[in-house]
Amino acid sequence: MTCYQCPDCGYLYDEQVGCEHEGYVPGTTWQAIPEDFPCPQCFVREKPDFIVQNTAESDKSNKNDNATTRNTV
């Protein structure tokens, strides 16, 4: 899953974790978040300002590293 970071304060919205305080349960995708979603930490930035932090690629490479390790042991 992907994370999105507030460029102002660094708050990180992780789709796997959600933001239960704001009513978004774990697994809530970024697409399901309303466009006027304010950063719950600083309230300065809204959803369009957030920067994509693609964790899918790192998850994929970690899985590949684990598979390689298993094959060489």
C-alpha positions as CSV (number, residue, x, y, z in Angstrom):
1,M,0.0,0.0,0.0
2,T,1.0,3.6,-0.4
3,C,1.7,6.4,2.0
4,Y,1.1,10.1,1.5
5,Q,3.1,12.8,3.4
6,C,2.1,16.4,4.3
7,P,4.8,18.7,2.9
8,D,4.3,21.2,5.7
9,C,4.6,19.1,8.9
10,G,5.6,15.6,7.7
11,Y,2.5,13.8,8.8
12,L,2.3,10.5,7.0
13,Y,-1.1,9.0,6.0
14,D,-0.5,5.2,5.5
15,E,-3.4,3.4,3.8
16,Q,-2.6,0.3,5.9
17,V,-3.0,2.2,9.1
18,G,-5.7,4.7,8.1
19,C,-6.5,7.6,10.5
20,E,-9.1,6.3,13.0
21,H,-9.1,9.6,14.8
22,E,-10.5,11.2,11.7
23,G,-12.8,8.3,11.0
24,Y,-10.7,6.4,8.4
25,V,-10.2,2.8,9.4
26,P,-7.1,0.8,8.4
27,G,-7.2,-0.1,4.7
28,T,-9.0,3.2,3.7
29,T,-7.4,4.1,0.3
30,W,-6.3,7.6,-0.5
31,Q,-8.9,7.7,-3.3
32,A,-11.6,7.2,-0.6
33,I,-10.4,10.3,1.3
34,P,-12.3,13.5,0.4
35,E,-10.4,16.2,-1.6
36,D,-10.9,18.7,1.2
37,F,-9.2,16.3,3.8
38,P,-7.0,18.6,6.0
39,C,-3.8,17.3,7.5
40,P,-4.9,16.0,10.9
41,Q,-1.6,17.2,12.5
42,C,-1.1,20.7,11.2
43,F,-4.4,21.6,9.5
44,V,-2.5,23.7,7.0
45,R,-2.4,21.5,4.0
46,E,-5.2,19.5,2.2
47,K,-5.2,16.3,0.3
48,P,-4.0,17.7,-3.1
49,D,-0.8,19.0,-1.4
50,F,0.2,15.6,0.0
51,I,3.3,14.0,-1.6
52,V,3.1,10.3,-2.6
53,Q,5.5,8.1,-0.7
54,N,5.4,4.9,-2.7
55,T,6.0,2.0,-0.3
56,A,4.8,-0.7,-2.7
57,E,8.2,-0.7,-4.4
58,S,10.1,-1.2,-1.1
59,D,7.6,-3.9,-0.1
60,K,8.2,-5.6,-3.4
61,S,12.0,-5.4,-3.1
62,N,11.8,-6.7,0.5
63,K,9.8,-9.7,-0.7
64,N,12.3,-10.3,-3.5
65,D,15.2,-10.1,-1.0
66,N,13.5,-12.6,1.2
67,A,12.9,-15.0,-1.7
68,T,16.5,-14.7,-2.7
69,T,17.7,-15.4,0.8
70,R,15.4,-18.5,1.0
71,N,16.7,-19.8,-2.3
72,T,20.4,-19.5,-1.3
73,V,20.1,-21.1,2.2
